[in-house]
C-alpha cells in the first residue's frame, strides 16, 4: 500500500492471497511478489509427527501468535488435525514474552503432555525463552524451524530458510535487472526438513 511504483519482494509464512498481499500466486499483479512458506499449513503435519513420536500424548499445548496474519487459518487447521488424531489442544495465544510465560504457567495448571509451536516470526525469535520454559517443565515439543532443534528442542519440521533466501536473492537480482513483479510468480518451497 505504501508504493505503486517501487517493486516489493516479500517472504510470508501465511498464504499471501488470503492475507491480501497478492491476488494470484502464479500471476501476482501489481508490484509485489516473493515467496510463501505456507508455514501455517504445516501445523497439522507437526501435530501428526508429534503424535507418531509420542503415541501416548493426549493433551498438546499449542502456542500461536494471534497477531499473525495467518492465525485465522492456523487455528482451525490445527483443531481439525488434533481432532482427527484424538488430541486435546490447550491453546496458548502469545504475542508478547509475558504471554509466553503466562501460557506456560497455565500449562502447568491444566497439564499437557507435549508442546507444538506454530510458525510465526515472533515465536521463532523468542525460541530461547520457549525452550527454557519447556525444559523446566520437561515438556517435549515440535517446532516450526530447525533453529529450535539445534538449540535443544526435541524436533522441528518446516521449510528450509536457506532455500527461501536463495529464491529471494534470485528474485531481487532479476528485479534489479528490470524484471517486473508481475512476471515473477510467487514461489513455494519444494523442500521440507525434519530435524
Residue pairs with C-beta under 8 A, 6 or more apart in sequence:
3 31
4 30
4 31
5 31
6 31
7 31
7 32
7 33
7 175
7 180
7 181
8 31
8 32
8 33
8 34
8 181
9 32
9 33
9 34
9 168
9 171
9 172
9 175
9 181
10 16
10 21
10 32
10 33
10 34
10 35
11 34
11 35
11 36
11 37
11 164
11 168
12 19
12 21
12 34
12 35
12 36
12 37
12 69
13 36
13 37
13 38
13 39
13 40
13 68
13 70
13 119
13 120
13 121
14 36
14 39
14 40
14 68
14 69
14 70
14 73
14 74
15 36
15 38
15 40
15 41
15 70
15 73
16 22
16 25
16 34
16 36
16 186
17 23
17 24
17 25
18 70
18 73
19 69
19 70
21 32
21 34
22 28
22 29
22 30
22 32
22 33
22 186
23 29
23 30
25 36
25 185
25 186
25 188
26 185
26 186
27 182
27 185
28 181
28 182
28 184
28 185
28 186
29 182
30 181
30 182
31 180
31 181
31 182
32 181
33 171
33 181
33 182
33 184
33 185
33 186
34 168
34 171
34 186
34 187
35 164
35 167
35 168
35 171
35 186
35 187
35 188
35 189
36 186
36 187
36 188
37 119
37 158
37 159
37 164
37 188
37 189
38 159
38 188
38 189
39 70
39 119
39 144
39 158
39 159
40 68
40 70
40 73
40 74
40 77
40 118
40 119
41 77
42 119
42 144
42 157
42 158
42 159
42 192
43 62
43 74
43 77
43 78
43 81
43 116
43 118
43 119
43 144
44 77
44 78
44 80
44 81
45 157
46 116
46 142
46 143
46 144
46 157
47 60
47 78
47 81
47 82
47 85
47 87
47 116
47 142
48 81
48 85
49 142
49 155
49 157
49 194
50 57
50 60
50 114
50 116
50 140
50 141
50 142
51 57
51 85
51 87
53 140
53 142
53 154
53 155
54 113
54 114
54 140
56 113
57 87
57 113
57 114
58 86
58 87
58 88
58 113
59 87
59 88
59 90
59 110
59 111
59 112
59 113
59 114
60 82
60 87
60 88
60 89
60 90
60 112
60 113
60 114
60 115
60 116
61 89
61 90
61 92
61 103
61 107
61 112
61 114
61 115
61 116
61 139
62 78
62 82
62 89
62 90
62 91
62 92
62 115
62 116
62 118
63 92
63 94
63 100
63 103
63 115
63 116
63 117
63 118
63 123
63 130
64 71
64 74
64 75
64 78
64 91
64 92
64 93
64 94
64 118
64 120
64 123
65 71
65 93
65 94
65 95
65 118
65 120
65 122
65 123
66 93
66 95
67 95
67 122
68 74
68 118
68 120
68 122
74 118
74 119
75 91
78 89
78 116
78 118
79 89
82 88
82 89
90 106
90 107
90 110
90 112
92 99
92 100
92 103
92 104
92 106
92 107
93 99
93 103
94 100
94 103
94 123
95 122
97 126
97 129
100 123
100 126
100 129
100 130
100 133
101 129
101 133
104 133
104 134
104 137
107 115
107 137
107 139
108 137
112 139
114 139
114 140
114 141
114 142
115 134
115 139
115 140
115 141
115 142
116 141
116 142
116 143
117 123
117 130
117 141
117 142
117 143
117 144
117 148
118 144
119 144
119 145
119 158
120 144
123 130
123 144
124 144
124 145
124 147
124 148
127 143
127 145
127 147
127 148
127 151
127 153
128 151
130 141
130 143
130 148
131 148
131 151
131 152
131 153
134 140
134 141
134 153
135 152
140 154
141 148
141 153
141 154
142 153
142 154
142 155
142 156
142 157
143 149
143 153
143 155
143 156
143 158
144 156
144 157
144 158
145 156
145 158
145 161
146 156
146 158
146 160
146 161
146 193
146 195
147 156
148 156
149 155
149 156
149 195
150 195
155 194
155 195
156 193
156 194
156 195
157 192
157 193
157 194
157 195
158 192
158 193
159 189
159 191
159 192
159 193
160 189
160 191
160 192
160 193
163 189
163 190
163 191
164 189
167 187
171 179
171 184
171 187
174 184
175 181
175 184
